[in-house]
Amino acid sequence: GSSCGVGDDDTTTGQGNCNLTRTLAAQALADWLATDPTGAGDPDYLIIGDLNSYAMEDPIVALQDAGYTEMVADFGGADAYGYVYDGQLGYLDHALANPSLKPQVAGVAEWHINADEIPLFDYNDDVRTADEATFEEESDVLPLYEPNEFRTSDHDPVIVGLIPNAV
């Protein structure tokens, strides 16, 4: 949401704020992982989580250029989504495997527990903004918090199944 400034924000292709910073961070992550930062000697790496970038944005492309495969796309195909914004589908949570880990990935799926939630049950919308649609009313009777895994985010978590190679 916040601007990083001229030359960093992408105002022409829709990639949005801090595109350069996010891309450089992705490249730095790939470079760092290539150094075996934990000293474990295990060549298998999985980058997983909310990378704040859609699948075709520069930061994800930078990780793919570094040899990582987007497993959400491999297993979910063109219909994969974990985030809904103004009726448009996409995903911000990724599972990127490096070449040695990729054959050990047995499956990947988004757990659809958040993205499809109607705005009435929105998990954190307690402040109405000037540009928010008036139809996005909040419930006065349903609690926003429940002690379970639901309504934890505005997008869905990614689940990865692995069959690790025995060493």
N, C-alpha and C positions, 0 to 999 in steps of 0.2 A: 503493500500500500504506500509506503513512504518513498519519496523520490530520492535518488542518489545524485541527481544533477545531470546537466547537459553532457553528452558524450557517454553517459552510463545508461540512462533510461532509453528504452527503445520506443520511440513514438511513431514508428512507421510500419512495423510488421505485427503489432499486437502483442509482443512479448512483454511489454510493460516495464515497470520500474526496476532499476538495478540489474538490467540484463547483463551488462559487462561484469559487474561484481559477482553475480551468480555464476557466470560462465568461468571466470577466473578461479572462483572457489571450487568448481567442479574439476577443473584442470589440476588445481593444487591437490585436491583429494586423490585423484588418480595417480599423480606423481608421488605423493606420500605413501600410498598403499604399495606402489611398486618397489619401495625401499624395505619391505618387510618390517614395518615399524614396531611390531611387538617382539621381533626376533624369534618367532615361533617356527619359522622355516616352512610353514604350511602355505602352499601357493594359492589356495582357494580363498576368494574374496567375494562377498555379497554386500552390495550397497543397497540398503533397504530403508524405506521411510519416506516422510514428507520432504521432498526436495524443492517444493515451492516453484515447480516448473511443470508445464504440460509436456507431453511426450515428444513433440516436435520442436520444442524450444532449444535454443543454443546450449544451455547447461547440460541437457540430456544428450544432445548430439555430441558435445565435448566428451562425455563419458563413453559414448559409443565409439567415438574416434580413438579413444584410449584402449579399446578392445572389449568393453563391457557390452553385454547383450541385455536388452530390456525384456525381462521375463514376463512382465504383465502383458505385453503385446504378443509375445510368443505363445502364451497359453490362453489369453483372453481374446486375441484377434482384434479386428476393427471395432467390435462392439464393447470392448473393455471400457469400464468407467468406474470411478470411485468418488466423483464429485459432480454436483449439479449446481450450476450458477445461472440464474435467469432462464431456466429451461434448457440450457446447453450442457452436454455431457463431456467429461474429460477425466483425467486422473492426475493427481499431484503426488500420490504415494507410489513409489517405484520399488522394483526389485531388479537390480542390475548385477548379473553374474559375470565374473571374468572367465576366460576360456577354459581354465582347469576346473572351475566349479560348475559350469553350464551343464555338462552331461550328468551331474549328480542331482540336478533339480528335477524332482518327480512331478511337481505341480505347483501352480500359482493361481490364486484367486483373490478377488476383493470380497471382503465380508461386508455385505450390504446392510449395515446397521445404522448408518447416519445420513448418507447422501440423499436418500429418497424421502427423508423426513419432511413433512409439510412444515411451512414456516410457523404455524401455530405452536408446534412443539420444539421450535428452534432451541438448541442447547445453550446458547449464550446471548441471545439478542435482548439485552435489557436496556439498551439505549436506542431510541429511534432517531435516525439521522434525517436531515432535510430532504435527501433524495430517495428515501425508502418509500416504497409503494404503500399507499394507505390500506390496501387489502391485506397487508402482512400484520395481522393482529396477533397479539400474544395471549396465551391462556391466563386467566386469572385464577384458575383452580388447579391446573396440573403443575406439579413441581418440576422445575428445570433439572434438579439433581435427584437421582435415585442411586442407591448403592449397588450398581451393576455396570456392565460393560457398555450399555446403550447410552446414546446422547453424549458421547465423550468428545466429539469433534463434529465439524461440518463436512467431513469426508470420511470415506471408509478405509479401514485398515487393510493391508495386504498380508495374506497368509502364504507362506512358502513351505512346501514339503521337500525334504532332502533325503536322498539315499547316499550317505557319505561313503566314499571309498575307504575300505579298511586299509590301514597302514601296517 
